[in-house]
Amino acid sequence: MDKWMLSPPVAFIIVLGVSFLLSWLFSRLSFRPKSHTSGEGESYACGENNYDNMAQPDYNTFFAFAFFFTIAHVATLIMATAHTQNIQGFVLAFLYITGTVTGLYILLRK
């Protein structure tokens, strides 16, 4: 096989062409309604017609959970890649876990 077919632009064009072909084939097989209803293109807000001021989310609790997941995922990443073959790496990983647990405790206490 020639190496020019493995170059990124050629591979991109091939994958793009196959994607368009599959999209066209599956659009032929897709379900289409026989008639359109009134209001089909309008947005829906739980049956309410006037929904301008209805959704006012409170992000105070969201940020605490977002920080929790960020800290937990970064701690997991650091722990998974920590070099614990020697005592210095193990102590550093232990200190990182201790700091993470302390930070999560401070973040989530009420």
Phi, psi and omega in degrees: 000140181289149181282342182292337179286341180268000179290148185302318180295320181291318178297321178297315181295321178295313180295321178297317178296317178295322178296316177296320179297314178296321178298317179294317180296316181287334176292333176287332181267351186287157179282132177233130179292150182284329179224154179263143179261160178286140181082013182293325182267001182275154178285156184240131180230064176057039177084000182267136178278323180254104184237024183297314186248019184281316185269107177229080185290151177258117185267005181297315179283332180297318183294325177297316178291325178295317177294322178301310181293324177296312180296318181295319181289321177294320177297319178296318179297315179296318181291324180290333182254007181288141179268100186254025178286333178244169186291329180295317179294322179294317179295319178297318178295319178297318177296323179293319177296317179298316177295322179293314179297320177296316178296319178292324177297315180294322182292320189259001179284147181220000000 
